[in-house]
Amino acid sequence: MTDPDSTSGEEPGIDPNAFRDDDDRISPHWLERLRAFLIAGRSEDIATVMQPLYSSDVGDVLESLDADERLLLVRLLGENFDYSALTEVDESIRVELMEELPNAEIARGMAGLDNDDAVFILEDMEQVDRDEVLAKLPTFERLSLKRSLDFPEDSAGRRMLTDFIAIPPFWTVGQTIDYLRREVDLPDEFYQIYVVDASYSVLGTIPLDKFIRAPRTTSIESMMNTNLVLVDANEDQEEAARDFERYDLVEIGVVDESNRLVGVLTIDDIVDVIHEEADEDIKLLAGVGDEDISDSTADTVRSRVPWLIVNLFSAVMVSMVIGLFNATIEQMVALAVLMPIVASMGGNAGTQTMTVTVRALSMRELDGRRLRRLITREMVVGLFNGVIFAVLIGLVTWLRFNNLQLGGVIGLAMVINMAVAGTAGILIPLTLDKFKADPAIASSVFVTTVTDVVGFFAFLGIAGLWFGLF
């Protein structure tokens, strides 16, 4: 077995102790060394090489190891394993590790985590295991986590930190500074101070840059900002992210149904939310569901099969339309060669419009005036694109088959299908959104079906009438 401390055989210029290579990937030499330590069971050496890494780096390491190696790494690290790294890995890996580790060990690891990280891990656990882990935590921390878990999934309440700085309005800057220096049970990082009344309703906020410049004698009430931007704990995390974007925030207070301050959201959590929501929308548009690259083959199959079944039904519908024109196709074989072009161009045009519409809906950019403008624009764009490509494909068809009339038929079918594609690409997502369905989920299936059906029907129908093939 290779000595993990040996550097023999290394390529010139490569540092075997470097964690990442020039492509910002985990260095294979570093990973090989870690695997050797794991095989040898050298827990002290493992702790030494893992100690400099950030939690996100530890997450990358876990995803690079095999299942048995991950578990061995966590067990050999013991108290040195940072459980916040579990928030940086795919859900399937996190769940897999949680199932293998004892609940007592999980509770120990969570004791030092921020509230939002602990909730993120706990919400993936089975209820029985979750309750057992919570029962082993200190009372205050247990109650805080239970409160956060009571909020809806993917809500601001699930994402919030429950540690924040709240002071009364009658204090001075000096009193507040003394309080911050004296108290030990305060958040490690914060961006603003919240001014609250006796019931913890927010009266105002003070950003740190303004606070540290003020004289000690300045009253808090005189300098607080009363133009409040707060988020309800039950509000969807995507809406909270939109507030951060709209008001250029780095932190926002979270209030409950009684308008009491219960936590804060910070920009690092919102960056994760934006990434998750964008990732979810991309996957839904492709019909792959909530899927990670670390998922097993069986899980991936289960995720994709439902949408492939939907696609199968849409394909059957399209084939039935083609079947109506069997006699027409038999009399003019060139139609079979040309008809995929019309459907394909319509599908691509519809997908372009659909993508713009779904994005606008997700960003809440479509008010009444902009909605009417977008519908009109996309219909006109579809018509113009139809004319442009009708001329191109008409000329190509004429030259290839030496048939001017056939070029005119496919050109007319192209105009019709491109116009329909632009209309369907915007109306289908809008309709799904109207009925409270996520427009990203099924828009692509419906749009493709519409453009295929209309494309084939228009081309073959016009050809049959034009050449008298019926």
N, C-alpha and C positions, 0 to 999 in steps of 0.2 A: 504493500500500500504506500502511496506517495506521502511523504512527510509534508503536512500542511504548512510548515514553517520554511520549507525549502524553496529557494528561488531559482534552482537550476532549471534550465530549459526554457526560461522566460524569454520572450522576444525582446530584443534591444529597445530601450526607451519606454518599456511598459512597466509601470509601478504595480506590483501585485497587490499592494495595499490600497490602491485607489478604488473607490466604490463605483464610480461611473467612468465609462470610456468617452472617447471623443464625440460619439453620437448621442451622448446623454442617456445611454442605456446602462443597466447594471453590468459591470465588468465581468466577463466570463471567468477571468482569473480570480477575482474577488469571490465570486460565487462558488467556484471550485474549492477555494480555500475554506469557505464556510461549510461546505458539504463534508470536507475532510474532518473538520472539527466536530461536526454532528455525528459522523460515523465513529469517531474516537471518543465521543461523549465528553469533550473538553469544555465544560460549561463556563469556566473562567475565561478561556480564550474567546468563546462565543460572545460572552458579555463584553469583552474588550473591543471586538470588532463591530459590535452592534451599538455600543454606547454613543458614538458620535452622530448616529443617524437621526434624522427627524422622523416623526411618526409616519409621514407620507412615504419616506424612503423605506421604512420597515414594512409598510404595506406593499410596496413594490417587491421587496424580498419575499414576502409571504406568497405573492402571486407567482413568483418565479420558481418556487419550490414545489415538489410533489406533495400530495396530501399527507403521507406519513412523515415527510421531512418537516412540514409546517408544524405538526403537532409536537414532534420531537424538539423543534426549536423553541416553542413556547414553554414546554416543560423544562428544558435545560436552562432557559433564562430565568424561570421562576419569578421571583419578585422584581427582577430587572426587566421583565417584559412590559412594555408600555401598551396598555389596552386601548389607548386612543388610536393605535395603528389599525384596529379592526374597523374603524370608520372609513379607512382609506382603501379597503379591498372590496371586491365584488361580493354581492350578497350571498351567493352560493358558498363562497369560501368562509365568510363570516359565520353562516349558519352551521356549516360543517364543523368548524372549530368549537362553536358553542355546544354542539351536541356531544363532542368528545371530552371537553373539559368538565371537571366537577363544579357544581354550582357554588361550592364554598370558595373555590379558587377564583371563579368569575367575580364573586362578590368582593373578594380581596382586591382584585385588579381594578374594579370599578370605584373603589372607595376614594381614589384620588382624581377621578375624571371630572371634567366640567359637566354640568347638568345636561347640556345638549348632546354631548358625546355619549353619555351613559344612556340617555333615552334612545338614541339612534341604535345602540346595540340591543337594549332590552326589547324594543318593539318587534324584533325579529325572532324572539324566543317564544316557545310554547308557554301558555298561561301558567301552567303548574311550575315550570322551571323559573319563570319570571318572578312569581310570588315567593319562591324559595330564596332566590337571590336577594330580593328586596327585604325579606325578613332578616337577613344577615347584616344589613346595613344599619348605620346609626339612625336614630329616630328622625332627626331633622332632615337628613339626606333622603331617607325613605319616603317621608311625607312629600318632600319637594318633587321627587321623581314620580310618585303616584299622581300628583297633581298635573304634571306635564303629560303623563300618559293618558289622563282623562280627556285631554283635548283630541279633536279628530286627527286622523292620520294626515300627514302632509300639511298640517296647519302651522301657523306661526307659534302656537303654544308648544308644539312638539320641538320646534327649532330653537326656542329661546334659552338664554342663560338666565338663571334665577338669582345670580349675584349681581348687584348694582349698587350705586351710591345714591342714597336718597336722604335729603336734609330738609329741615323746616325753613320757611321763608324769613323768619325773624333772626336767623343767625347772621354773623358777619363772615367775611372771607377769612379772617384770622381764626375764628372759632372752627370753621370748616377745615382749615389746614391742620389745626391741632387735632381735630377728630380723625382726619385721615392718617396722621402720624401715629396716633395712639392706638387705634383699633387694628387688630391683627386679622380679624375675620372679614376681609374685604376682597373684592375681585383683584386678581393680579394685573389685569389690564382693563382700562375703561377709557371712553372718549368724551363723555359728558356727565355732568352731575344733574340729578333730577330733584326738583323742588316739589315737595308734596305737603298736603295738609294732614290732619290727624287721621283721616280715613284712607290715606295713601292715594288720594286722587292727585293727579299731576297738575301742578299750577304753572310750572315753567321748567325750562332746561338752561344749563349753562355749559357751553363748550369749554374744554380745558384750556385752549389757547387764550380765551378771554379771561378765564378764571385766574390763571397764574400771573397775568399782568396787572390784576387789580390790587389796590392797597388793602392792607389787612382790615382797615376800618370800614370798608365798603359793605353795605348791607346786601344780602343775597337777593332780597325782593327787588331792590333797585336795579340789579343788573341781569336778572333772569329774562330769558326770551319766552314770551307768552304766546307767540305764534306757533302753536304746537302741531307736530305731525306725529301721530301715534297709530298703532295698529292693533286691531282686536285679536285676542289670542285664538279665536275660532276661525279667523280668516285664513284662506288658503295661502300657503307659502309663496305661490307664484304672484299673488296680489301684493304681498309684502315686498317681494323683489321689485315689483313695478314701482312702488313708492320710493325705494332706494334709487332707482334710475331717474324717476321724475324729479326728485328733490336733491339729488346728489348727496346722499347721506352716507355716513360711515357707521351710524348706530341709530336705533329707533326704539322707543319704549313700547312695551306690550302691555295692554290692559285687559282685564277680564270683563264679564258682563255687567259688573257693578262699577266699571270705570276705575278700578283700582290697579295700580302699577304692580305687575306680577313678574316681569322679566324684561330682558332687552334682546334685540337681534343685532348682531354685528356684521360688518361687511364680509368677513371671512366665511360666515355661514351662508350669506346670501350668494356669494360666488358659487358655492356648492349647489345651492338651489337652482341658480341659472343654468349651471352645467347639467344638472339632473333633468330639468324640464326640457332643455334643448335636446338632450339625449333621448328622452322619452318620445318627443314629437317625431324625431327622425326615425326611430324604430317603428312607431305606429304608422307613419306614412308608408313604410315598406312592409307592414304587416308581419313584423317579427315579435311583437309583444314585449314584455319585460324580460329581456334576454341579456345575459352577460357572456363574455368570451370564455369565462371559467365554468359555465354550465355544462352538465353532462350531456352526452348524446341523447339520452332519453328525454331530458328536460327540454332540450332544443327542439326535438321532434314534436313534443306536446305543444310547445309554444307556436310552432309554425303551421302545423296541420290544419287548425281551424280556418286560417286565412287562405290556405291553399284549397280547402274545400269550397270556400266562397268563390275563389277564382275559377274552380272547376265548373261550378254552376253557371258562372258568367260565360265561360268558354263554350259550354253546351248551348247556351242561348244564342251565342254568335254563330255556332255551327248550324243551328236550326234556321237562322236567317239565310245562311249560304245555301242550305238545302232547298229553300224555296226557289232558287234560281239554277238548279242542276241542269235543266234543259237549256237555259241561256248559255251557261258556261260550256256545255258540250258543243254548242253550235259555233262558239267563238273562243278557242282555247286561249287566246291572248288575254282574255278577261281574268283567267286564273293567275296569270303571271303578274298582272297589274294591280289586282284588287288589294293585296297586302299593303301597297304603298299608301293608298288613301287612308286605311285604318291606322297605319303606323304614324303617319304625319299628324292625324287628328289626335291620337293618343299622346304624342309628345307635346303638342300645343296645349291640350287640356291639362297636362301635368304642370306645364309652366304656369298657367293661370291659377291652377289649384294651389301651387306652392306659395305664390304671392298672396293669395286670399287667406290661406291657413295661417301664414305668418302674420298678416294684418289682424286677423281675429285674435290670435294669441297675444298680440301686443296691445289689444283694445284700441286700435287706431281707426276703426270704422264707425264714425258717427253718421248721422243722416246724410249730410252733404257729401262727405267723402265716399260713403257707400254708393250713392247714386253715380258719382263721378267714376268710381272704380268699375261698376257694372257697365256703364256706357263705354268706358275706355276699352275694357277687355273684349266687348262685343265688336267694337270697331276694329281693334287690333286683329281679332280673329278673321274678320272679313277681309282686311287688307292683306294679311298673310296668306289667306286663301287665294286671293287674286294673284299675288306674286308667284306662289308655288304652282298655281293652276297654269300659268303661262309657261313656267319652266318644265313641268312634267308633261304638259300638252305638246310642247316642241319635241321633247325627248321621245314621246310616244309616236308622234308623227314620223320622225326620222327613223325610228327603230322598226316600226311595223308598216311604214309607208301608207298610213291611214289617217288622214286629217280629221275625219269624223270621230274616230276613236280618241284622238288627242283632245278634241272638244268635249267628249263625254267625260273623260277622266278629269279634265280641268274643271268642269262644272261640278262634278262630285267632290273635288277637292275644296272648292269654295264653300259648298254647303257644309262639309264635315268640319272644316276649320272654323267656320262661324259657330257651328253647334258646339265645338270643343271649347271655344272661348267662353260661351254662355254657360255650358255645363261645369267648366272648371271653377266658375265663381258661384253659381247658384247652388250646386250640390253642397259645398262646405257651409254656405250660409243657411241652407235648409237644415243640415245636421245641427248647426249651432242653435238655430231657432228652437229645435226640439230638445235642447239641453244635452246633446250628444257631442262628444269630442270630435270636431271636424277632421282631426288628424287620423282618426281610427280607420275609417272606411272610405274616405273620399277618393283615394286612388283607384280602388276597386270599382266604384260606381262610375267614375269619370271614364276609365278605360272601357268599361262595358258599353256606356253610351256612345263613345266615339267609334268603337268597333261595329256596333249594331248599325248606327247611322251611316258610317263609312261604307260598309258592305251593301247595305240596302240602297243607298243613294247611287253608288256606282253601278251595281248590277241592275237596279231598277231602271235607271236612265238609259243604260246600254240596251236593255230589253225593249224599251219603248222606242228608242232612237233607230235601232236596226230592225225593228219589227220581229223580234225573236220570240215573243210570247205566242 
